[in-house]
Amino acid sequence: MVIVDHEIADRVKHDGLIDSFCDSCLTNIGYDLRAKQFYISDKAEERVTLQPNESAFVESVEIVSMPTDMLGRVALKNSRIRQGLSLDAPVYQPG
């Protein structure tokens, strides 16, 4: 089951689901995490330009605390896919 916007907002308010929550990042079936820093070769950068086949770790502004009854998925926005980016991310387990 996917929770929707008002359910996400309720979990943020009552359970502290997302630290540094921003109302404008809430979507109808998710939340758009904001990039804080990018890491390439253990060096933190505020902005990066990736070359073909290059990768970076991304730190988000938000801290998400997964409750024991919920799992999390991170996916790219369609606009980023059209820019040629791809994402490898695990399923974040409950708790």
TIMI-2910 file (N, C-alpha, C, CB; in pm, 1 decimal, decimal comma, always signed):
<rs>
+----------+----------+----------+----------+----------+----------+----------+----------+----------+----------+----------+----------+------+
!      n_x !      n_y !      n_z !     ca_x !     ca_y !     ca_z !      c_x !      c_y !      c_z !     cb_x !     cb_y !     cb_z ! resn !
+----------+----------+----------+----------+----------+----------+----------+----------+----------+----------+----------+----------+------+
!    +83,7 !   -117,1 !     +0,0 !     +0,0 !     +0,0 !     +0,0 !    +88,9 !   +124,4 !     +0,0 !    -95,6 !     -0,7 !   +121,3 !  Met !
!    +52,4 !   +222,4 !    -77,7 !   +121,6 !   +351,0 !    -84,1 !    +39,4 !   +451,7 !     -5,6 !   +142,7 !   +398,2 !   -232,4 !  Val !
!   +105,1 !   +527,8 !    +81,8 !    +29,9 !   +630,5 !   +152,9 !    +30,7 !   +759,7 !    +71,0 !    +89,2 !   +654,6 !   +294,7 !  Ile !
!    -75,0 !   +837,4 !    +85,2 !    -92,4 !   +959,2 !     +5,6 !    -57,5 !  +1082,8 !    +87,6 !   -236,7 !   +969,4 !    -46,7 !  Val !
!    -65,0 !  +1197,7 !    +21,3 !    -16,8 !  +1322,9 !    +78,2 !    -65,3 !  +1353,1 !   +219,6 !    -56,4 !  +1433,4 !     -9,8 !  Asp !
!   -194,6 !  +1344,8 !   +243,6 !   -244,0 !  +1379,1 !   +377,5 !   -200,0 !  +1276,7 !   +482,4 !   -396,5 !  +1389,4 !   +376,1 !  His !
!   -179,3 !  +1151,7 !   +441,0 !   -128,7 !  +1049,9 !   +533,4 !    +19,0 !  +1074,8 !   +565,8 !   -147,2 !   +908,5 !   +473,5 !  Glu !
!    +95,4 !  +1115,6 !   +464,9 !   +236,4 !  +1149,2 !   +487,8 !   +244,8 !  +1267,0 !   +584,1 !   +308,7 !  +1182,6 !   +353,5 !  Ile !
!   +166,3 !  +1372,0 !   +558,7 !   +167,0 !  +1490,2 !   +645,6 !   +128,0 !  +1454,0 !   +788,2 !    +72,0 !  +1597,2 !   +591,2 !  Ala !
!    +31,4 !  +1364,6 !   +803,2 !    -11,1 !  +1321,1 !   +936,5 !   +101,4 !  +1245,9 !  +1007,6 !   -136,3 !  +1232,1 !   +926,5 !  Asp !
!   +172,1 !  +1158,6 !   +934,4 !   +283,1 !  +1083,2 !   +994,1 !   +398,1 !  +1176,8 !  +1031,2 !   +332,9 !   +973,7 !   +896,7 !  Arg !
!   +419,0 !  +1281,5 !   +952,8 !   +522,5 !  +1379,5 !   +985,9 !   +485,9 !  +1450,5 !  +1116,4 !   +540,4 !  +1482,7 !   +870,4 !  Val !
!   +360,0 !  +1492,8 !  +1125,4 !   +313,2 !  +1568,3 !  +1241,5 !   +312,6 !  +1483,6 !  +1369,3 !   +173,3 !  +1622,3 !  +1215,0 !  Lys !
!   +263,9 !  +1361,5 !  +1360,3 !   +246,1 !  +1279,2 !  +1480,4 !   +361,9 !  +1184,7 !  +1511,2 !   +122,0 !  +1199,3 !  +1466,5 !  His !
!   +434,3 !  +1142,1 !  +1408,4 !   +538,9 !  +1041,3 !  +1428,1 !   +679,4 !  +1092,0 !  +1398,0 !   +510,4 !   +922,0 !  +1342,2 !  Asp !
!   +693,3 !  +1216,0 !  +1351,0 !   +825,5 !  +1267,6 !  +1316,0 !   +888,9 !  +1195,4 !  +1199,4 !   +916,2 !  +1259,1 !  +1434,0 !  Gly !
!   +808,0 !  +1156,0 !  +1101,6 !   +855,1 !  +1077,9 !   +987,5 !   +969,7 !  +1146,4 !   +912,5 !   +740,3 !  +1052,1 !   +892,4 !  Leu !
!   +957,3 !  +1277,4 !   +887,3 !  +1057,7 !  +1349,1 !   +808,0 !  +1103,8 !  +1472,9 !   +883,5 !  +1001,3 !  +1388,3 !   +669,0 !  Ile !
!  +1232,7 !  +1475,0 !   +919,0 !  +1292,5 !  +1592,3 !   +980,3 !  +1327,6 !  +1691,3 !   +869,0 !  +1418,9 !  +1554,0 !  +1064,9 !  Asp !
!  +1309,3 !  +1820,0 !   +891,1 !  +1329,1 !  +1926,5 !   +791,5 !  +1224,3 !  +1918,4 !   +681,0 !  +1470,2 !  +1917,7 !   +730,7 !  Ser !
!  +1103,5 !  +1873,1 !   +716,7 !   +990,7 !  +1861,8 !   +623,8 !   +958,4 !  +1997,8 !   +563,2 !   +866,5 !  +1804,2 !   +695,5 !  Phe !
!   +927,6 !  +1998,4 !   +433,4 !   +889,0 !  +2119,9 !   +361,3 !   +758,2 !  +2090,6 !   +287,6 !  +1002,3 !  +2166,4 !   +260,9 !  Cys !
!   +654,5 !  +2170,0 !   +315,6 !   +523,3 !  +2147,3 !   +254,0 !   +528,6 !  +2141,9 !   +101,3 !   +427,5 !  +2255,9 !   +296,7 !  Asp !
!   +613,2 !  +2225,0 !    +40,7 !   +617,4 !  +2230,5 !   -105,8 !   +678,4 !  +2104,9 !   -168,4 !   +696,0 !  +2352,0 !   -150,1 !  Ser !
!   +743,2 !  +2020,6 !    -89,1 !   +802,6 !  +1896,1 !   -140,3 !   +705,7 !  +1778,4 !   -135,4 !   +927,3 !  +1861,8 !    -61,0 !  Cys !
!   +591,6 !  +1797,8 !    -71,2 !   +491,9 !  +1691,9 !    -60,1 !   +418,3 !  +1676,1 !   -193,0 !   +391,9 !  +1722,3 !    +54,3 !  Leu !
!   +411,8 !  +1552,6 !   -243,1 !   +340,1 !  +1525,2 !   -368,1 !   +219,8 !  +1436,9 !   -335,9 !   +433,8 !  +1456,4 !   -474,2 !  Thr !
!   +139,8 !  +1407,4 !   -437,0 !    +18,4 !  +1330,0 !   -411,6 !    +46,6 !  +1189,9 !   -356,1 !    -61,6 !  +1318,3 !   -539,0 !  Asn !
!   +159,1 !  +1128,6 !   -392,3 !   +191,5 !   +994,6 !   -339,6 !   +336,2 !   +985,1 !   -291,4 !   +166,4 !   +888,3 !   -446,9 !  Ile !
!   +393,6 !  +1096,0 !   -250,0 !   +531,7 !  +1090,0 !   -204,6 !   +582,5 !  +1222,0 !   -152,8 !   +619,4 !  +1043,7 !   -314,9 !  Gly !
!   +712,4 !  +1227,9 !   -139,5 !   +779,8 !  +1346,4 !    -90,4 !   +909,1 !  +1359,7 !   -169,1 !   +806,4 !  +1338,6 !    +64,2 !  Tyr !
!   +935,6 !  +1478,5 !   -223,7 !  +1057,3 !  +1503,7 !   -300,4 !  +1170,0 !  +1544,7 !   -206,5 !  +1033,4 !  +1612,7 !   -407,3 !  Asp !
!  +1265,5 !  +1454,6 !   -185,9 !  +1381,5 !  +1486,2 !   -104,1 !  +1465,2 !  +1592,7 !   -173,9 !  +1465,9 !  +1359,5 !    -76,6 !  Leu !
!  +1528,2 !  +1678,3 !    -94,9 !  +1613,6 !  +1784,8 !   -147,9 !  +1760,0 !  +1748,7 !   -126,9 !  +1581,1 !  +1920,5 !    -80,6 !  Arg !
!  +1843,0 !  +1771,7 !   -228,0 !  +1985,4 !  +1741,5 !   -218,2 !  +2055,4 !  +1846,6 !   -133,2 !  +2049,3 !  +1734,0 !   -358,1 !  Ala !
!  +2136,2 !  +1798,4 !    -39,6 !  +2215,5 !  +1887,7 !    +45,4 !  +2358,4 !  +1895,6 !     -6,0 !  +2213,9 !  +1839,5 !   +192,3 !  Lys !
!  +2419,4 !  +1778,6 !    -25,6 !  +2556,3 !  +1771,0 !    -75,4 !  +2571,1 !  +1648,3 !   -163,8 !  +2657,7 !  +1766,8 !    +41,2 !  Gln !
!  +2673,2 !  +1654,8 !   -248,8 !  +2707,9 !  +1544,4 !   -336,8 !  +2849,4 !  +1500,6 !   -300,7 !  +2696,7 !  +1585,2 !   -488,4 !  Phe !
!  +2873,2 !  +1370,4 !   -303,4 !  +3004,5 !  +1317,4 !   -268,6 !  +3060,8 !  +1239,6 !   -387,0 !  +2996,3 !  +1227,4 !   -142,7 !  Tyr !
!  +3176,9 !  +1285,0 !   -430,9 !  +3251,8 !  +1215,4 !   -535,5 !  +3393,1 !  +1196,8 !   -480,9 !  +3251,5 !  +1295,9 !   -673,8 !  Ile !
!  +3438,6 !  +1073,6 !   -475,9 !  +3572,5 !  +1041,8 !   -422,3 !  +3591,8 !  +1099,6 !   -282,9 !  +3682,0 !  +1095,1 !   -515,9 !  Ser !
!  +3491,9 !  +1083,4 !   -196,1 !  +3497,7 !  +1127,6 !    -56,3 !  +3510,2 !  +1279,0 !    -39,5 !  +3613,3 !  +1061,4 !    +12,2 !  Asp !
!  +3484,8 !  +1354,2 !   -144,1 !  +3490,2 !  +1500,3 !   -136,2 !  +3348,1 !  +1554,9 !   -147,4 !  +3582,2 !  +1559,9 !   -248,5 !  Lys !
!  +3307,5 !  +1636,6 !    -49,4 !  +3172,7 !  +1694,4 !    -49,5 !  +3168,3 !  +1818,8 !   -138,2 !  +3128,3 !  +1729,7 !    +94,7 !  Ala !
!  +3064,4 !  +1825,4 !   -220,3 !  +3044,1 !  +1938,9 !   -310,2 !  +2898,8 !  +1983,2 !   -301,4 !  +3082,1 !  +1902,2 !   -456,9 !  Glu !
!  +2874,2 !  +2112,6 !   -316,2 !  +2736,1 !  +2161,6 !   -318,5 !  +2673,1 !  +2144,6 !   -456,7 !  +2731,3 !  +2309,1 !   -276,9 !  Glu !
!  +2755,0 !  +2144,6 !   -560,1 !  +2708,5 !  +2126,1 !   -697,7 !  +2807,5 !  +2035,7 !   -769,4 !  +2693,4 !  +2263,2 !   -772,2 !  Arg !
!  +2757,1 !  +1953,8 !   -858,8 !  +2844,5 !  +1869,0 !   -939,3 !  +2794,3 !  +1864,4 !  -1083,0 !  +2852,4 !  +1726,7 !   -880,0 !  Val !
!  +2885,8 !  +1843,1 !  -1172,4 !  +2853,8 !  +1813,9 !  -1311,6 !  +2909,2 !  +1674,3 !  -1337,5 !  +2914,5 !  +1922,5 !  -1412,1 !  Thr !
!  +2819,9 !  +1582,1 !  -1364,1 !  +2861,5 !  +1444,0 !  -1385,5 !  +2896,0 !  +1420,9 !  -1532,0 !  +2751,6 !  +1346,9 !  -1340,5 !  Leu !
!  +3003,2 !  +1349,7 !  -1552,8 !  +3043,3 !  +1306,8 !  -1686,1 !  +2980,4 !  +1169,7 !  -1712,7 !  +3199,9 !  +1301,6 !  -1699,6 !  Gln !
!  +2975,1 !  +1125,6 !  -1837,7 !  +2919,1 !   +992,4 !  -1865,7 !  +2986,9 !   +885,2 !  -1780,4 !  +2934,4 !   +957,9 !  -2015,2 !  Pro !
!  +2905,7 !   +795,8 !  -1726,2 !  +2949,2 !   +684,6 !  -1641,5 !  +3007,8 !   +726,5 !  -1507,0 !  +3050,1 !   +603,9 !  -1714,7 !  Asn !
!  +2994,5 !   +850,8 !  -1469,0 !  +3039,8 !   +896,5 !  -1338,8 !  +2923,1 !   +889,6 !  -1241,0 !  +3097,4 !  +1040,6 !  -1347,0 !  Glu !
!  +2952,1 !   +868,9 !  -1113,9 !  +2845,0 !   +859,8 !  -1014,1 !  +2879,7 !   +943,8 !   -892,1 !  +2820,7 !   +712,9 !   -972,8 !  Ser !
!  +2777,2 !   +969,6 !   -812,7 !  +2794,3 !  +1047,1 !   -690,1 !  +2696,1 !   +996,2 !   -586,0 !  +2773,8 !  +1199,2 !   -716,0 !  Ala !
!  +2735,3 !  +1005,7 !   -460,3 !  +2642,7 !   +982,7 !   -350,4 !  +2576,0 !  +1116,1 !   -320,2 !  +2715,7 !   +923,9 !   -223,5 !  Phe !
!  +2447,3 !  +1110,8 !   -286,3 !  +2372,3 !  +1233,4 !   -259,1 !  +2322,2 !  +1229,3 !   -114,9 !  +2253,1 !  +1250,2 !   -359,1 !  Val !
!  +2351,9 !  +1335,1 !    -39,9 !  +2300,2 !  +1351,1 !    +96,5 !  +2178,2 !  +1441,2 !    +90,2 !  +2409,2 !  +1410,3 !   +193,3 !  Glu !
!  +2069,9 !  +1401,1 !   +153,6 !  +1948,8 !  +1483,1 !   +150,5 !  +1944,1 !  +1579,2 !   +269,4 !  +1823,9 !  +1393,9 !   +149,9 !  Ser !
!  +1870,2 !  +1686,6 !   +251,0 !  +1844,1 !  +1781,7 !   +358,6 !  +1764,6 !  +1711,7 !   +468,2 !  +1767,6 !  +1906,8 !   +305,8 !  Val !
!  +1669,7 !  +1630,8 !   +426,2 !  +1579,7 !  +1562,9 !   +518,7 !  +1644,2 !  +1439,2 !   +581,2 !  +1451,8 !  +1523,7 !   +447,0 !  Glu !
!  +1599,1 !  +1408,3 !   +701,9 !  +1629,3 !  +1280,8 !   +765,6 !  +1495,6 !  +1209,3 !   +780,0 !  +1702,8 !  +1299,0 !   +905,8 !  Ile !
!  +1486,3 !  +1089,4 !   +723,4 !  +1362,7 !  +1012,4 !   +727,3 !  +1377,9 !   +902,5 !   +831,5 !  +1328,6 !   +952,6 !   +587,4 !  Val !
!  +1285,6 !   +898,5 !   +926,9 !  +1285,5 !   +795,9 !  +1031,4 !  +1177,8 !   +694,1 !   +998,4 !  +1262,1 !   +858,3 !  +1173,0 !  Ser !
!  +1220,0 !   +576,2 !   +952,8 !  +1124,4 !   +474,6 !   +911,6 !  +1061,1 !   +407,7 !  +1032,7 !  +1192,1 !   +370,3 !   +822,9 !  Met !
!   +928,9 !   +418,5 !  +1046,8 !   +861,3 !   +347,3 !  +1155,9 !   +857,2 !   +197,7 !  +1125,6 !   +717,3 !   +402,4 !  +1177,1 !  Pro !
!   +817,6 !   +120,4 !  +1223,7 !   +818,7 !    -25,4 !  +1209,1 !   +707,7 !    -78,2 !  +1118,8 !   +807,1 !    -89,7 !  +1344,3 !  Thr !
!   +612,5 !     +5,7 !  +1080,8 !   +503,1 !    -39,2 !   +995,1 !   +510,8 !    +17,3 !   +853,1 !   +371,3 !     -1,0 !  +1057,2 !  Asp !
!   +628,3 !    +64,6 !   +813,0 !   +640,8 !   +129,3 !   +682,7 !   +778,5 !   +102,3 !   +623,7 !   +616,2 !   +281,1 !   +694,4 !  Met !
!   +784,3 !    +86,3 !   +492,3 !   +913,0 !    +79,9 !   +424,6 !   +922,3 !   +198,9 !   +331,0 !   +930,5 !    -54,6 !   +347,2 !  Leu !
!  +1041,6 !   +228,4 !   +285,5 !  +1061,3 !   +343,8 !   +198,6 !  +1128,5 !   +306,8 !    +68,2 !  +1142,5 !   +448,4 !   +269,2 !  Gly !
!  +1090,3 !   +377,4 !    -36,6 !  +1153,3 !   +363,3 !   -168,2 !  +1196,6 !   +500,7 !   -214,8 !  +1056,4 !   +297,1 !   -271,7 !  Arg !
!  +1313,5 !   +508,3 !   -275,7 !  +1361,6 !   +632,5 !   -334,2 !  +1363,9 !   +611,1 !   -484,9 !  +1504,1 !   +673,3 !   -278,4 !  Val !
!  +1302,2 !   +703,8 !   -557,1 !  +1296,5 !   +693,7 !   -703,6 !  +1326,1 !   +830,1 !   -763,5 !  +1157,3 !   +641,5 !   -751,5 !  Ala !
!  +1372,8 !   +830,1 !   -885,7 !  +1399,3 !   +955,4 !   -956,6 !  +1271,0 !  +1018,3 !  -1007,8 !  +1495,3 !   +931,8 !  -1072,5 !  Leu !
!  +1272,2 !  +1149,5 !  -1011,4 !  +1163,0 !  +1220,7 !  -1077,1 !  +1179,2 !  +1201,9 !  -1228,2 !  +1162,2 !  +1373,7 !  -1038,0 !  Lys !
!  +1069,4 !  +1203,0 !  -1299,3 !  +1071,6 !  +1185,5 !  -1444,4 !  +1161,8 !  +1288,9 !  -1511,7 !   +929,8 !  +1195,0 !  -1500,9 !  Asn !
!  +1161,5 !  +1411,9 !  -1460,7 !  +1244,5 !  +1517,3 !  -1520,9 !  +1393,0 !  +1482,2 !  -1511,5 !  +1218,0 !  +1652,7 !  -1452,0 !  Ser !
!  +1435,4 !  +1416,0 !  -1406,3 !  +1576,2 !  +1376,0 !  -1391,7 !  +1609,1 !  +1258,2 !  -1483,7 !  +1606,9 !  +1338,8 !  -1244,7 !  Arg !
!  +1514,4 !  +1167,7 !  -1501,0 !  +1535,2 !  +1056,8 !  -1593,8 !  +1554,6 !  +1110,5 !  -1734,8 !  +1416,4 !   +958,2 !  -1589,4 !  Ile !
!  +1475,2 !  +1210,3 !  -1773,1 !  +1488,1 !  +1270,1 !  -1906,4 !  +1622,0 !  +1342,4 !  -1923,5 !  +1372,9 !  +1367,8 !  -1931,5 !  Arg !
!  +1687,2 !  +1379,9 !  -1814,0 !  +1820,1 !  +1440,4 !  -1820,0 !  +1929,6 !  +1334,5 !  -1833,6 !  +1844,8 !  +1525,3 !  -1695,4 !  Gln !
!  +1891,6 !  +1207,9 !  -1828,1 !  +1987,4 !  +1099,8 !  -1845,4 !  +2042,5 !  +1043,2 !  -1715,9 !  +2099,2 !  +1146,9 !  -1928,4 !  Gly !
!  +1985,9 !  +1082,4 !  -1603,2 !  +2033,8 !  +1030,3 !  -1475,3 !  +1968,8 !   +896,4 !  -1443,8 !  +2005,9 !  +1130,3 !  -1362,5 !  Leu !
!  +2038,1 !   +815,4 !  -1367,7 !  +1981,3 !   +690,3 !  -1318,0 !  +2009,8 !   +683,1 !  -1168,9 !  +2040,2 !   +565,5 !  -1393,5 !  Ser !
!  +1941,9 !   +592,8 !  -1100,3 !  +1952,5 !   +583,2 !   -955,3 !  +1956,3 !   +437,9 !   -912,5 !  +1836,0 !   +655,8 !   -887,4 !  Leu !
!  +2049,7 !   +408,4 !   -824,8 !  +2053,0 !   +278,9 !   -758,4 !  +2026,5 !   +305,3 !   -610,6 !  +2190,9 !   +204,0 !   -781,1 !  Asp !
!  +1916,5 !   +255,5 !   -559,6 !  +1882,1 !   +276,1 !   -419,2 !  +1811,8 !   +152,5 !   -367,1 !  +1793,2 !   +401,8 !   -400,9 !  Ala !
!  +1839,5 !   +115,9 !   -243,1 !  +1773,0 !     -1,2 !   -185,9 !  +1630,7 !    +31,5 !   -141,9 !  +1853,1 !    -55,1 !    -67,3 !  Pro !
!  +1558,5 !    -69,7 !   -104,4 !  +1432,0 !    -50,2 !    -32,6 !  +1471,1 !    -32,7 !   +113,4 !  +1329,6 !   -172,5 !    -53,6 !  Val !
!  +1423,4 !    +73,1 !   +176,0 !  +1457,4 !    +99,0 !   +316,7 !  +1357,6 !    +25,2 !   +403,3 !  +1457,1 !   +252,6 !   +349,3 !  Tyr !
!  +1408,4 !    -67,2 !   +481,9 !  +1326,9 !   -159,6 !   +560,4 !  +1258,0 !    -89,7 !   +676,9 !  +1412,7 !   -273,6 !   +612,4 !  Gln !
!  +1144,2 !   -144,4 !   +722,1 !  +1076,6 !    -89,6 !   +839,2 !  +1170,0 !    -81,6 !   +959,8 !   +954,6 !   -174,0 !   +873,4 !  Pro !
!  +1152,2 !    +26,5 !  +1035,8 !  +1230,6 !    +44,1 !  +1157,5 !  +1366,5 !   +100,2 !  +1129,8 !  +1244,3 !    -85,1 !  +1230,1 !  Gly !
+----------+----------+----------+----------+----------+----------+----------+----------+----------+----------+----------+----------+------+
</rs>
